[in-house]
């Protein structure tokens, strides 16, 4: 899943700039980290909600 995020963010940044971009580009890395953190938070929130409903 993380490889897909990296590929997507690399492609998106390349589209923004109008040229090829490395997956190691700092902007791509920041975007990947933001996506992973957001997904992680969503997972934690959904687990907390399901635990609250089960109690």
C-alpha positions in Angstrom: 0.0 0.0 0.0 2.8 2.4 0.8 4.4 1.7 -2.6 1.1 2.7 -4.2 1.1 6.0 -2.2 4.7 6.7 -3.2 3.9 6.1 -6.9 0.7 8.2 -6.8 2.4 11.1 -5.0 5.5 10.9 -7.4 3.1 11.0 -10.4 1.1 13.9 -8.9 4.1 16.0 -8.2 5.4 15.3 -11.7 2.1 16.5 -13.1 2.3 19.7 -10.9 5.8 20.5 -12.1 5.4 19.3 -15.7 8.4 17.0 -15.5 9.6 13.7 -14.1 10.2 13.7 -10.3 12.1 11.2 -8.2 10.3 9.3 -5.5 13.1 10.6 -3.2 12.2 14.3 -3.8 11.6 16.1 -0.5 8.1 17.3 -1.7 7.1 13.7 -2.6 8.4 12.4 0.8 6.5 15.1 2.7 3.3 14.3 0.8 3.7 10.5 1.4 4.3 11.1 5.1 1.1 13.3 5.3 -1.0 10.6 3.5 0.3 7.8 5.7 -0.3 9.9 8.9 -3.8 10.8 7.7 -4.7 7.2 6.9 -3.2 6.1 10.3 -5.3 8.6 12.1 -8.4 7.5 10.3 -7.7 3.9 11.2 -7.2 4.8 14.9 -10.4 6.9 14.9 -12.4 4.1 13.3 -11.1 1.6 15.8 -11.8 3.9 18.7 -15.4 4.4 17.4 -15.9 0.6 17.0 -14.5 0.0 20.5 -16.9 2.6 22.0 -19.9 1.1 20.2 -18.9 -2.4 21.5 -18.7 -1.2 25.1 
